[in-house]
Amino acid sequence: MLAEIAPGQYNVIDGNHRLEKAHSMGLKTIQAYRLNSAQHINFLISQKAYTTYIEYWNNKLK
């Protein structure tokens, strides 16, 4: 699953194990779901979850 973490920037948020397996098998592509920020924000169900998630990705972007 790819999620938009900044305008136009998507990161893998679920499925890293599938990417590793695909890589080890020599695959060039893999199917994935892509969520824009409006879709993705719906999964953050509490203020704490939202704050923690934003802090995590802000640190990754630095």
Residue, then its C-alpha position, 0 to 999 in steps of 0.5 A: m500500500l502506498a500512501e501520500i505523505a506529502p503532495g505528490q510523494y508516496n511511500v510504502i506503508d504496508g507491504n514491505h515484506r512483499l517488496e522484498k520477496a518480489h525483489s528476491m524473485g527478480l520481479k520488476t513490478i508489483q501491484a499496489y493500492r495507492l491512497n491520496s492524503a484525503q483517503h489515507i487520513n481516514f485511517l487515523i482514528s484518534q488525535k494521538a494516532y494522527t499526531t504520532y503519524i505526522e511526527y514520524w513522517n516529518n522526521k523521515l522527510k528531514 
